[in-house]
Amino acid sequence: MTTLFVFQANSQEIMAETGLSFTSFEFENSQGESLDNLQATTNNYISLGYRHDVLKDILHIIGGLGINSYGATGSDDTVNNYFAWETTYLGIYLGLDVKVYKTNKLSFYLRGTTSSEFMLQGTQTLNNQVFDLKGIEEFDVANFFFRGGLLIQYDVSETFSIFTKYTYGKSTGTGLDEELKYKAHDVGFGLVINLSKKETENNNKNPK
């Protein structure tokens, strides 16, 4: 029983992260025509999650909450229009971290996640007019996002680590007549707190 407790204790980590998201849209109208001249924008994201070791410190389940912002800008030269979008979504994510290499205090992980995201707020700017996107079907529906990439973690101590991460992601689309998809390159930095190590240290200081 003691061995099992130590295995479980060594696997509980809290992860906090923030970073930049370089995002763009793919849009098709009901006739299957794409909207050209869309440019990517830079946005922010934050997330708070939990990581649990399920296979000998190699395979880890991760899950948590994130707030992600997406945007794009564009123009239509034929009618001399300028347009821009800014949207913010609350996401619930679940995925895997796979440790592929470790040297001294440095660990390399492959990460894959899927998330369901719900719009918190959004605006569209058309020339000098700004429109609220709440209630607009193409935007105000659940988006399903898949992301994959690389995470590099440095262990500052047994209880505290820092990491940097890159992922690429794309949404599956809304399934409506007018199809909207998001694409995002995320570059982030974060902290890892090993809760189990803290608990083990406390138990060692206060043995029963």
PyMOL commands that place a pseudoatom at each C-alpha (Angstrom):
pseudoatom trace, name=CA, resn=MET, resi=1, chain=A, elem=C, hetatm=0, pos=[0.000, 0.000, 0.000]
pseudoatom trace, name=CA, resn=THR, resi=2, chain=A, elem=C, hetatm=0, pos=[2.860, 2.398, 0.818]
pseudoatom trace, name=CA, resn=THR, resi=3, chain=A, elem=C, hetatm=0, pos=[4.447, 1.775, -2.600]
pseudoatom trace, name=CA, resn=LEU, resi=4, chain=A, elem=C, hetatm=0, pos=[1.161, 2.523, -4.352]
pseudoatom trace, name=CA, resn=PHE, resi=5, chain=A, elem=C, hetatm=0, pos=[0.746, 5.761, -2.405]
pseudoatom trace, name=CA, resn=VAL, resi=6, chain=A, elem=C, hetatm=0, pos=[4.215, 6.977, -3.374]
pseudoatom trace, name=CA, resn=PHE, resi=7, chain=A, elem=C, hetatm=0, pos=[3.557, 6.185, -7.055]
pseudoatom trace, name=CA, resn=GLN, resi=8, chain=A, elem=C, hetatm=0, pos=[0.331, 8.171, -7.007]
pseudoatom trace, name=CA, resn=ALA, resi=9, chain=A, elem=C, hetatm=0, pos=[1.854, 11.010, -5.005]
pseudoatom trace, name=CA, resn=ASN, resi=10, chain=A, elem=C, hetatm=0, pos=[4.721, 11.473, -7.456]
pseudoatom trace, name=CA, resn=SER, resi=11, chain=A, elem=C, hetatm=0, pos=[2.270, 12.049, -10.296]
pseudoatom trace, name=CA, resn=GLN, resi=12, chain=A, elem=C, hetatm=0, pos=[0.146, 15.036, -9.274]
pseudoatom trace, name=CA, resn=GLU, resi=13, chain=A, elem=C, hetatm=0, pos=[1.100, 18.385, -10.801]
pseudoatom trace, name=CA, resn=ILE, resi=14, chain=A, elem=C, hetatm=0, pos=[-0.559, 21.758, -11.280]
pseudoatom trace, name=CA, resn=MET, resi=15, chain=A, elem=C, hetatm=0, pos=[0.377, 23.653, -14.454]
pseudoatom trace, name=CA, resn=ALA, resi=16, chain=A, elem=C, hetatm=0, pos=[-0.189, 27.371, -15.103]
pseudoatom trace, name=CA, resn=GLU, resi=17, chain=A, elem=C, hetatm=0, pos=[0.587, 28.891, -18.496]
pseudoatom trace, name=CA, resn=THR, resi=18, chain=A, elem=C, hetatm=0, pos=[0.350, 32.069, -20.511]
pseudoatom trace, name=CA, resn=GLY, resi=19, chain=A, elem=C, hetatm=0, pos=[1.524, 32.994, -23.979]
pseudoatom trace, name=CA, resn=LEU, resi=20, chain=A, elem=C, hetatm=0, pos=[0.894, 34.352, -27.438]
pseudoatom trace, name=CA, resn=SER, resi=21, chain=A, elem=C, hetatm=0, pos=[-1.390, 32.861, -30.059]
pseudoatom trace, name=CA, resn=PHE, resi=22, chain=A, elem=C, hetatm=0, pos=[-0.870, 33.685, -33.747]
pseudoatom trace, name=CA, resn=THR, resi=23, chain=A, elem=C, hetatm=0, pos=[-4.326, 33.059, -35.202]
pseudoatom trace, name=CA, resn=SER, resi=24, chain=A, elem=C, hetatm=0, pos=[-6.174, 33.142, -38.502]
pseudoatom trace, name=CA, resn=PHE, resi=25, chain=A, elem=C, hetatm=0, pos=[-9.561, 32.156, -39.920]
pseudoatom trace, name=CA, resn=GLU, resi=26, chain=A, elem=C, hetatm=0, pos=[-10.735, 29.924, -42.740]
pseudoatom trace, name=CA, resn=PHE, resi=27, chain=A, elem=C, hetatm=0, pos=[-14.185, 31.017, -43.915]
pseudoatom trace, name=CA, resn=GLU, resi=28, chain=A, elem=C, hetatm=0, pos=[-16.479, 29.599, -46.610]
pseudoatom trace, name=CA, resn=ASN, resi=29, chain=A, elem=C, hetatm=0, pos=[-19.925, 30.935, -47.408]
pseudoatom trace, name=CA, resn=SER, resi=30, chain=A, elem=C, hetatm=0, pos=[-22.959, 28.796, -48.228]
pseudoatom trace, name=CA, resn=GLN, resi=31, chain=A, elem=C, hetatm=0, pos=[-21.836, 28.642, -51.890]
pseudoatom trace, name=CA, resn=GLY, resi=32, chain=A, elem=C, hetatm=0, pos=[-18.476, 27.164, -50.877]
pseudoatom trace, name=CA, resn=GLU, resi=33, chain=A, elem=C, hetatm=0, pos=[-16.596, 30.374, -51.704]
pseudoatom trace, name=CA, resn=SER, resi=34, chain=A, elem=C, hetatm=0, pos=[-13.629, 31.296, -49.506]
pseudoatom trace, name=CA, resn=LEU, resi=35, chain=A, elem=C, hetatm=0, pos=[-12.970, 34.740, -48.112]
pseudoatom trace, name=CA, resn=ASP, resi=36, chain=A, elem=C, hetatm=0, pos=[-9.545, 35.784, -49.404]
pseudoatom trace, name=CA, resn=ASN, resi=37, chain=A, elem=C, hetatm=0, pos=[-7.028, 38.305, -48.090]
pseudoatom trace, name=CA, resn=LEU, resi=38, chain=A, elem=C, hetatm=0, pos=[-7.391, 37.272, -44.447]
pseudoatom trace, name=CA, resn=GLN, resi=39, chain=A, elem=C, hetatm=0, pos=[-4.338, 38.055, -42.323]
pseudoatom trace, name=CA, resn=ALA, resi=40, chain=A, elem=C, hetatm=0, pos=[-3.306, 36.488, -39.019]
pseudoatom trace, name=CA, resn=THR, resi=41, chain=A, elem=C, hetatm=0, pos=[-3.310, 38.462, -35.763]
pseudoatom trace, name=CA, resn=THR, resi=42, chain=A, elem=C, hetatm=0, pos=[-1.463, 38.061, -32.461]
pseudoatom trace, name=CA, resn=ASN, resi=43, chain=A, elem=C, hetatm=0, pos=[-3.515, 37.362, -29.341]
pseudoatom trace, name=CA, resn=ASN, resi=44, chain=A, elem=C, hetatm=0, pos=[-3.051, 36.177, -25.750]
pseudoatom trace, name=CA, resn=TYR, resi=45, chain=A, elem=C, hetatm=0, pos=[-4.067, 33.015, -23.927]
pseudoatom trace, name=CA, resn=ILE, resi=46, chain=A, elem=C, hetatm=0, pos=[-3.911, 31.660, -20.378]
pseudoatom trace, name=CA, resn=SER, resi=47, chain=A, elem=C, hetatm=0, pos=[-4.585, 28.216, -18.942]
pseudoatom trace, name=CA, resn=LEU, resi=48, chain=A, elem=C, hetatm=0, pos=[-4.615, 26.332, -15.655]
pseudoatom trace, name=CA, resn=GLY, resi=49, chain=A, elem=C, hetatm=0, pos=[-4.390, 22.566, -15.674]
pseudoatom trace, name=CA, resn=TYR, resi=50, chain=A, elem=C, hetatm=0, pos=[-3.570, 19.313, -13.925]
pseudoatom trace, name=CA, resn=ARG, resi=51, chain=A, elem=C, hetatm=0, pos=[-1.137, 16.585, -15.012]
pseudoatom trace, name=CA, resn=HIS, resi=52, chain=A, elem=C, hetatm=0, pos=[-1.177, 13.014, -13.707]
pseudoatom trace, name=CA, resn=ASP, resi=53, chain=A, elem=C, hetatm=0, pos=[1.384, 10.308, -14.419]
pseudoatom trace, name=CA, resn=VAL, resi=54, chain=A, elem=C, hetatm=0, pos=[-0.210, 7.053, -15.631]
pseudoatom trace, name=CA, resn=LEU, resi=55, chain=A, elem=C, hetatm=0, pos=[2.807, 5.112, -16.934]
pseudoatom trace, name=CA, resn=LYS, resi=56, chain=A, elem=C, hetatm=0, pos=[6.217, 5.227, -15.195]
pseudoatom trace, name=CA, resn=ASP, resi=57, chain=A, elem=C, hetatm=0, pos=[6.740, 8.967, -15.635]
pseudoatom trace, name=CA, resn=ILE, resi=58, chain=A, elem=C, hetatm=0, pos=[6.430, 8.590, -19.432]
pseudoatom trace, name=CA, resn=LEU, resi=59, chain=A, elem=C, hetatm=0, pos=[2.724, 8.919, -20.206]
pseudoatom trace, name=CA, resn=HIS, resi=60, chain=A, elem=C, hetatm=0, pos=[0.724, 11.678, -18.503]
pseudoatom trace, name=CA, resn=ILE, resi=61, chain=A, elem=C, hetatm=0, pos=[-2.942, 12.640, -18.669]
pseudoatom trace, name=CA, resn=ILE, resi=62, chain=A, elem=C, hetatm=0, pos=[-3.551, 16.394, -18.681]
pseudoatom trace, name=CA, resn=GLY, resi=63, chain=A, elem=C, hetatm=0, pos=[-6.705, 18.460, -18.368]
pseudoatom trace, name=CA, resn=GLY, resi=64, chain=A, elem=C, hetatm=0, pos=[-7.830, 21.940, -17.439]
pseudoatom trace, name=CA, resn=LEU, resi=65, chain=A, elem=C, hetatm=0, pos=[-9.371, 25.253, -18.416]
pseudoatom trace, name=CA, resn=GLY, resi=66, chain=A, elem=C, hetatm=0, pos=[-8.094, 27.935, -20.771]
pseudoatom trace, name=CA, resn=ILE, resi=67, chain=A, elem=C, hetatm=0, pos=[-9.112, 31.331, -22.106]
pseudoatom trace, name=CA, resn=ASN, resi=68, chain=A, elem=C, hetatm=0, pos=[-8.125, 31.688, -25.760]
pseudoatom trace, name=CA, resn=SER, resi=69, chain=A, elem=C, hetatm=0, pos=[-8.391, 34.711, -28.033]
pseudoatom trace, name=CA, resn=TYR, resi=70, chain=A, elem=C, hetatm=0, pos=[-8.573, 34.506, -31.824]
pseudoatom trace, name=CA, resn=GLY, resi=71, chain=A, elem=C, hetatm=0, pos=[-8.645, 37.108, -34.533]
pseudoatom trace, name=CA, resn=ALA, resi=72, chain=A, elem=C, hetatm=0, pos=[-8.107, 37.988, -38.166]
pseudoatom trace, name=CA, resn=THR, resi=73, chain=A, elem=C, hetatm=0, pos=[-8.088, 41.048, -40.393]
pseudoatom trace, name=CA, resn=GLY, resi=74, chain=A, elem=C, hetatm=0, pos=[-8.790, 41.454, -44.075]
pseudoatom trace, name=CA, resn=SER, resi=75, chain=A, elem=C, hetatm=0, pos=[-10.023, 43.655, -46.883]
pseudoatom trace, name=CA, resn=ASP, resi=76, chain=A, elem=C, hetatm=0, pos=[-12.052, 43.465, -50.065]
pseudoatom trace, name=CA, resn=ASP, resi=77, chain=A, elem=C, hetatm=0, pos=[-10.525, 45.682, -52.726]
pseudoatom trace, name=CA, resn=THR, resi=78, chain=A, elem=C, hetatm=0, pos=[-13.512, 45.364, -55.071]
pseudoatom trace, name=CA, resn=VAL, resi=79, chain=A, elem=C, hetatm=0, pos=[-15.796, 47.267, -52.668]
pseudoatom trace, name=CA, resn=ASN, resi=80, chain=A, elem=C, hetatm=0, pos=[-13.047, 48.935, -50.631]
pseudoatom trace, name=CA, resn=ASN, resi=81, chain=A, elem=C, hetatm=0, pos=[-14.033, 47.266, -47.340]
pseudoatom trace, name=CA, resn=TYR, resi=82, chain=A, elem=C, hetatm=0, pos=[-11.887, 46.659, -44.275]
pseudoatom trace, name=CA, resn=PHE, resi=83, chain=A, elem=C, hetatm=0, pos=[-12.899, 44.050, -41.717]
pseudoatom trace, name=CA, resn=ALA, resi=84, chain=A, elem=C, hetatm=0, pos=[-11.505, 42.551, -38.515]
pseudoatom trace, name=CA, resn=TRP, resi=85, chain=A, elem=C, hetatm=0, pos=[-12.616, 40.031, -35.918]
pseudoatom trace, name=CA, resn=GLU, resi=86, chain=A, elem=C, hetatm=0, pos=[-11.688, 39.598, -32.264]
pseudoatom trace, name=CA, resn=THR, resi=87, chain=A, elem=C, hetatm=0, pos=[-13.117, 36.692, -30.267]
pseudoatom trace, name=CA, resn=THR, resi=88, chain=A, elem=C, hetatm=0, pos=[-12.470, 35.183, -26.834]
pseudoatom trace, name=CA, resn=TYR, resi=89, chain=A, elem=C, hetatm=0, pos=[-13.413, 31.623, -25.858]
pseudoatom trace, name=CA, resn=LEU, resi=90, chain=A, elem=C, hetatm=0, pos=[-13.438, 29.594, -22.651]
pseudoatom trace, name=CA, resn=GLY, resi=91, chain=A, elem=C, hetatm=0, pos=[-12.043, 26.124, -23.346]
pseudoatom trace, name=CA, resn=ILE, resi=92, chain=A, elem=C, hetatm=0, pos=[-12.107, 22.821, -21.480]
pseudoatom trace, name=CA, resn=TYR, resi=93, chain=A, elem=C, hetatm=0, pos=[-9.250, 20.607, -22.620]
pseudoatom trace, name=CA, resn=LEU, resi=94, chain=A, elem=C, hetatm=0, pos=[-8.076, 17.027, -22.170]
pseudoatom trace, name=CA, resn=GLY, resi=95, chain=A, elem=C, hetatm=0, pos=[-4.977, 15.384, -23.587]
pseudoatom trace, name=CA, resn=LEU, resi=96, chain=A, elem=C, hetatm=0, pos=[-1.680, 13.564, -23.180]
pseudoatom trace, name=CA, resn=ASP, resi=97, chain=A, elem=C, hetatm=0, pos=[1.934, 14.509, -22.452]
pseudoatom trace, name=CA, resn=VAL, resi=98, chain=A, elem=C, hetatm=0, pos=[4.447, 11.869, -23.565]
pseudoatom trace, name=CA, resn=LYS, resi=99, chain=A, elem=C, hetatm=0, pos=[8.008, 12.226, -22.257]
pseudoatom trace, name=CA, resn=VAL, resi=100, chain=A, elem=C, hetatm=0, pos=[10.311, 11.384, -25.178]
pseudoatom trace, name=CA, resn=TYR, resi=101, chain=A, elem=C, hetatm=0, pos=[13.678, 12.390, -23.721]
pseudoatom trace, name=CA, resn=LYS, resi=102, chain=A, elem=C, hetatm=0, pos=[15.199, 13.454, -20.399]
pseudoatom trace, name=CA, resn=THR, resi=103, chain=A, elem=C, hetatm=0, pos=[18.686, 14.692, -19.585]
pseudoatom trace, name=CA, resn=ASN, resi=104, chain=A, elem=C, hetatm=0, pos=[19.621, 15.862, -16.093]
pseudoatom trace, name=CA, resn=LYS, resi=105, chain=A, elem=C, hetatm=0, pos=[16.944, 18.487, -15.247]
pseudoatom trace, name=CA, resn=LEU, resi=106, chain=A, elem=C, hetatm=0, pos=[15.613, 18.945, -18.782]
pseudoatom trace, name=CA, resn=SER, resi=107, chain=A, elem=C, hetatm=0, pos=[12.645, 16.919, -20.128]
pseudoatom trace, name=CA, resn=PHE, resi=108, chain=A, elem=C, hetatm=0, pos=[11.076, 16.920, -23.611]
pseudoatom trace, name=CA, resn=TYR, resi=109, chain=A, elem=C, hetatm=0, pos=[7.394, 16.079, -24.088]
pseudoatom trace, name=CA, resn=LEU, resi=110, chain=A, elem=C, hetatm=0, pos=[5.145, 15.577, -27.080]
pseudoatom trace, name=CA, resn=ARG, resi=111, chain=A, elem=C, hetatm=0, pos=[1.707, 17.013, -26.316]
pseudoatom trace, name=CA, resn=GLY, resi=112, chain=A, elem=C, hetatm=0, pos=[-1.691, 16.418, -27.909]
pseudoatom trace, name=CA, resn=THR, resi=113, chain=A, elem=C, hetatm=0, pos=[-4.983, 17.871, -26.696]
pseudoatom trace, name=CA, resn=THR, resi=114, chain=A, elem=C, hetatm=0, pos=[-8.602, 18.222, -27.706]
pseudoatom trace, name=CA, resn=SER, resi=115, chain=A, elem=C, hetatm=0, pos=[-10.836, 20.946, -26.339]
pseudoatom trace, name=CA, resn=SER, resi=116, chain=A, elem=C, hetatm=0, pos=[-14.374, 22.210, -26.441]
pseudoatom trace, name=CA, resn=GLU, resi=117, chain=A, elem=C, hetatm=0, pos=[-14.548, 26.016, -26.527]
pseudoatom trace, name=CA, resn=PHE, resi=118, chain=A, elem=C, hetatm=0, pos=[-17.432, 28.423, -25.907]
pseudoatom trace, name=CA, resn=MET, resi=119, chain=A, elem=C, hetatm=0, pos=[-17.431, 32.080, -26.865]
pseudoatom trace, name=CA, resn=LEU, resi=120, chain=A, elem=C, hetatm=0, pos=[-17.270, 34.634, -24.048]
pseudoatom trace, name=CA, resn=GLN, resi=121, chain=A, elem=C, hetatm=0, pos=[-17.234, 37.722, -26.253]
pseudoatom trace, name=CA, resn=GLY, resi=122, chain=A, elem=C, hetatm=0, pos=[-16.547, 38.734, -29.820]
pseudoatom trace, name=CA, resn=THR, resi=123, chain=A, elem=C, hetatm=0, pos=[-16.685, 41.721, -32.146]
pseudoatom trace, name=CA, resn=GLN, resi=124, chain=A, elem=C, hetatm=0, pos=[-16.521, 42.320, -35.869]
pseudoatom trace, name=CA, resn=THR, resi=125, chain=A, elem=C, hetatm=0, pos=[-15.297, 45.606, -37.283]
pseudoatom trace, name=CA, resn=LEU, resi=126, chain=A, elem=C, hetatm=0, pos=[-16.522, 46.549, -40.755]
pseudoatom trace, name=CA, resn=ASN, resi=127, chain=A, elem=C, hetatm=0, pos=[-14.925, 49.806, -41.885]
pseudoatom trace, name=CA, resn=ASN, resi=128, chain=A, elem=C, hetatm=0, pos=[-15.904, 52.197, -39.049]
pseudoatom trace, name=CA, resn=GLN, resi=129, chain=A, elem=C, hetatm=0, pos=[-18.690, 50.080, -37.561]
pseudoatom trace, name=CA, resn=VAL, resi=130, chain=A, elem=C, hetatm=0, pos=[-18.326, 47.532, -34.738]
pseudoatom trace, name=CA, resn=PHE, resi=131, chain=A, elem=C, hetatm=0, pos=[-20.784, 44.632, -34.344]
pseudoatom trace, name=CA, resn=ASP, resi=132, chain=A, elem=C, hetatm=0, pos=[-21.326, 42.241, -31.432]
pseudoatom trace, name=CA, resn=LEU, resi=133, chain=A, elem=C, hetatm=0, pos=[-20.875, 38.574, -32.419]
pseudoatom trace, name=CA, resn=LYS, resi=134, chain=A, elem=C, hetatm=0, pos=[-22.874, 37.127, -29.515]
pseudoatom trace, name=CA, resn=GLY, resi=135, chain=A, elem=C, hetatm=0, pos=[-25.736, 35.111, -30.979]
pseudoatom trace, name=CA, resn=ILE, resi=136, chain=A, elem=C, hetatm=0, pos=[-24.164, 34.907, -34.455]
pseudoatom trace, name=CA, resn=GLU, resi=137, chain=A, elem=C, hetatm=0, pos=[-24.250, 31.206, -35.369]
pseudoatom trace, name=CA, resn=GLU, resi=138, chain=A, elem=C, hetatm=0, pos=[-20.873, 30.954, -37.077]
pseudoatom trace, name=CA, resn=PHE, resi=139, chain=A, elem=C, hetatm=0, pos=[-19.125, 32.288, -33.957]
pseudoatom trace, name=CA, resn=ASP, resi=140, chain=A, elem=C, hetatm=0, pos=[-21.361, 31.668, -30.951]
pseudoatom trace, name=CA, resn=VAL, resi=141, chain=A, elem=C, hetatm=0, pos=[-21.384, 27.863, -31.037]
pseudoatom trace, name=CA, resn=ALA, resi=142, chain=A, elem=C, hetatm=0, pos=[-19.142, 25.255, -29.401]
pseudoatom trace, name=CA, resn=ASN, resi=143, chain=A, elem=C, hetatm=0, pos=[-15.855, 24.833, -31.260]
pseudoatom trace, name=CA, resn=PHE, resi=144, chain=A, elem=C, hetatm=0, pos=[-13.847, 21.627, -31.060]
pseudoatom trace, name=CA, resn=PHE, resi=145, chain=A, elem=C, hetatm=0, pos=[-10.115, 22.201, -31.266]
pseudoatom trace, name=CA, resn=PHE, resi=146, chain=A, elem=C, hetatm=0, pos=[-7.220, 19.780, -31.773]
pseudoatom trace, name=CA, resn=ARG, resi=147, chain=A, elem=C, hetatm=0, pos=[-3.687, 20.854, -30.869]
pseudoatom trace, name=CA, resn=GLY, resi=148, chain=A, elem=C, hetatm=0, pos=[-0.308, 19.157, -30.999]
pseudoatom trace, name=CA, resn=GLY, resi=149, chain=A, elem=C, hetatm=0, pos=[3.260, 20.184, -30.318]
pseudoatom trace, name=CA, resn=LEU, resi=150, chain=A, elem=C, hetatm=0, pos=[6.348, 20.115, -28.119]
pseudoatom trace, name=CA, resn=LEU, resi=151, chain=A, elem=C, hetatm=0, pos=[6.884, 21.051, -24.461]
pseudoatom trace, name=CA, resn=ILE, resi=152, chain=A, elem=C, hetatm=0, pos=[10.347, 21.524, -22.875]
pseudoatom trace, name=CA, resn=GLN, resi=153, chain=A, elem=C, hetatm=0, pos=[10.466, 21.452, -19.071]
pseudoatom trace, name=CA, resn=TYR, resi=154, chain=A, elem=C, hetatm=0, pos=[13.306, 22.439, -16.731]
pseudoatom trace, name=CA, resn=ASP, resi=155, chain=A, elem=C, hetatm=0, pos=[13.212, 21.192, -13.128]
pseudoatom trace, name=CA, resn=VAL, resi=156, chain=A, elem=C, hetatm=0, pos=[14.274, 24.040, -10.851]
pseudoatom trace, name=CA, resn=SER, resi=157, chain=A, elem=C, hetatm=0, pos=[13.725, 21.823, -7.795]
pseudoatom trace, name=CA, resn=GLU, resi=158, chain=A, elem=C, hetatm=0, pos=[11.812, 18.678, -6.858]
pseudoatom trace, name=CA, resn=THR, resi=159, chain=A, elem=C, hetatm=0, pos=[8.652, 20.714, -6.343]
pseudoatom trace, name=CA, resn=PHE, resi=160, chain=A, elem=C, hetatm=0, pos=[8.971, 23.478, -8.944]
pseudoatom trace, name=CA, resn=SER, resi=161, chain=A, elem=C, hetatm=0, pos=[9.592, 23.496, -12.724]
pseudoatom trace, name=CA, resn=ILE, resi=162, chain=A, elem=C, hetatm=0, pos=[9.326, 25.931, -15.600]
pseudoatom trace, name=CA, resn=PHE, resi=163, chain=A, elem=C, hetatm=0, pos=[8.512, 25.136, -19.223]
pseudoatom trace, name=CA, resn=THR, resi=164, chain=A, elem=C, hetatm=0, pos=[8.140, 26.543, -22.697]
pseudoatom trace, name=CA, resn=LYS, resi=165, chain=A, elem=C, hetatm=0, pos=[5.733, 25.133, -25.257]
pseudoatom trace, name=CA, resn=TYR, resi=166, chain=A, elem=C, hetatm=0, pos=[4.788, 25.346, -28.921]
pseudoatom trace, name=CA, resn=THR, resi=167, chain=A, elem=C, hetatm=0, pos=[1.598, 23.872, -30.370]
pseudoatom trace, name=CA, resn=TYR, resi=168, chain=A, elem=C, hetatm=0, pos=[-0.313, 24.133, -33.634]
pseudoatom trace, name=CA, resn=GLY, resi=169, chain=A, elem=C, hetatm=0, pos=[-4.072, 23.779, -33.564]
pseudoatom trace, name=CA, resn=LYS, resi=170, chain=A, elem=C, hetatm=0, pos=[-7.117, 23.859, -35.789]
pseudoatom trace, name=CA, resn=SER, resi=171, chain=A, elem=C, hetatm=0, pos=[-10.828, 23.743, -35.072]
pseudoatom trace, name=CA, resn=THR, resi=172, chain=A, elem=C, hetatm=0, pos=[-13.100, 21.210, -36.743]
pseudoatom trace, name=CA, resn=GLY, resi=173, chain=A, elem=C, hetatm=0, pos=[-15.564, 23.825, -37.974]
pseudoatom trace, name=CA, resn=THR, resi=174, chain=A, elem=C, hetatm=0, pos=[-19.104, 24.674, -37.020]
pseudoatom trace, name=CA, resn=GLY, resi=175, chain=A, elem=C, hetatm=0, pos=[-20.945, 22.338, -39.377]
pseudoatom trace, name=CA, resn=LEU, resi=176, chain=A, elem=C, hetatm=0, pos=[-23.165, 25.191, -40.572]
pseudoatom trace, name=CA, resn=ASP, resi=177, chain=A, elem=C, hetatm=0, pos=[-23.876, 26.356, -44.133]
pseudoatom trace, name=CA, resn=GLU, resi=178, chain=A, elem=C, hetatm=0, pos=[-21.285, 29.082, -43.668]
pseudoatom trace, name=CA, resn=GLU, resi=179, chain=A, elem=C, hetatm=0, pos=[-18.158, 27.275, -42.418]
pseudoatom trace, name=CA, resn=LEU, resi=180, chain=A, elem=C, hetatm=0, pos=[-15.716, 28.952, -40.034]
pseudoatom trace, name=CA, resn=LYS, resi=181, chain=A, elem=C, hetatm=0, pos=[-12.485, 27.353, -38.815]
pseudoatom trace, name=CA, resn=TYR, resi=182, chain=A, elem=C, hetatm=0, pos=[-9.753, 28.721, -36.569]
pseudoatom trace, name=CA, resn=LYS, resi=183, chain=A, elem=C, hetatm=0, pos=[-6.021, 28.050, -36.902]
pseudoatom trace, name=CA, resn=ALA, resi=184, chain=A, elem=C, hetatm=0, pos=[-3.554, 28.907, -34.139]
pseudoatom trace, name=CA, resn=HIS, resi=185, chain=A, elem=C, hetatm=0, pos=[0.177, 28.740, -33.476]
pseudoatom trace, name=CA, resn=ASP, resi=186, chain=A, elem=C, hetatm=0, pos=[0.636, 28.987, -29.693]
pseudoatom trace, name=CA, resn=VAL, resi=187, chain=A, elem=C, hetatm=0, pos=[3.921, 29.859, -27.986]
pseudoatom trace, name=CA, resn=GLY, resi=188, chain=A, elem=C, hetatm=0, pos=[3.758, 29.794, -24.210]
pseudoatom trace, name=CA, resn=PHE, resi=189, chain=A, elem=C, hetatm=0, pos=[5.652, 29.752, -20.922]
pseudoatom trace, name=CA, resn=GLY, resi=190, chain=A, elem=C, hetatm=0, pos=[4.523, 28.268, -17.662]
pseudoatom trace, name=CA, resn=LEU, resi=191, chain=A, elem=C, hetatm=0, pos=[5.070, 26.867, -14.187]
pseudoatom trace, name=CA, resn=VAL, resi=192, chain=A, elem=C, hetatm=0, pos=[4.678, 23.343, -12.824]
pseudoatom trace, name=CA, resn=ILE, resi=193, chain=A, elem=C, hetatm=0, pos=[4.138, 22.652, -9.117]
pseudoatom trace, name=CA, resn=ASN, resi=194, chain=A, elem=C, hetatm=0, pos=[4.529, 19.038, -8.015]
pseudoatom trace, name=CA, resn=LEU, resi=195, chain=A, elem=C, hetatm=0, pos=[1.905, 18.633, -5.288]
pseudoatom trace, name=CA, resn=SER, resi=196, chain=A, elem=C, hetatm=0, pos=[3.021, 15.116, -4.414]
pseudoatom trace, name=CA, resn=LYS, resi=197, chain=A, elem=C, hetatm=0, pos=[6.572, 16.150, -3.629]
pseudoatom trace, name=CA, resn=LYS, resi=198, chain=A, elem=C, hetatm=0, pos=[5.238, 18.814, -1.279]
pseudoatom trace, name=CA, resn=GLU, resi=199, chain=A, elem=C, hetatm=0, pos=[3.035, 16.225, 0.410]
pseudoatom trace, name=CA, resn=THR, resi=200, chain=A, elem=C, hetatm=0, pos=[5.940, 13.775, 0.699]
pseudoatom trace, name=CA, resn=GLU, resi=201, chain=A, elem=C, hetatm=0, pos=[8.170, 16.459, 2.227]
pseudoatom trace, name=CA, resn=ASN, resi=202, chain=A, elem=C, hetatm=0, pos=[5.481, 17.355, 4.768]
pseudoatom trace, name=CA, resn=ASN, resi=203, chain=A, elem=C, hetatm=0, pos=[5.029, 13.700, 5.696]
pseudoatom trace, name=CA, resn=ASN, resi=204, chain=A, elem=C, hetatm=0, pos=[8.783, 13.320, 6.199]
pseudoatom trace, name=CA, resn=LYS, resi=205, chain=A, elem=C, hetatm=0, pos=[8.867, 16.390, 8.459]
pseudoatom trace, name=CA, resn=ASN, resi=206, chain=A, elem=C, hetatm=0, pos=[5.865, 15.205, 10.465]
pseudoatom trace, name=CA, resn=PRO, resi=207, chain=A, elem=C, hetatm=0, pos=[6.029, 11.391, 10.626]
pseudoatom trace, name=CA, resn=LYS, resi=208, chain=A, elem=C, hetatm=0, pos=[3.196, 9.672, 12.409]
for i in range(1, 208): cmd.bond("trace and resi %d" % i, "trace and resi %d" % (i + 1))
show_as sticks, trace
zoom trace
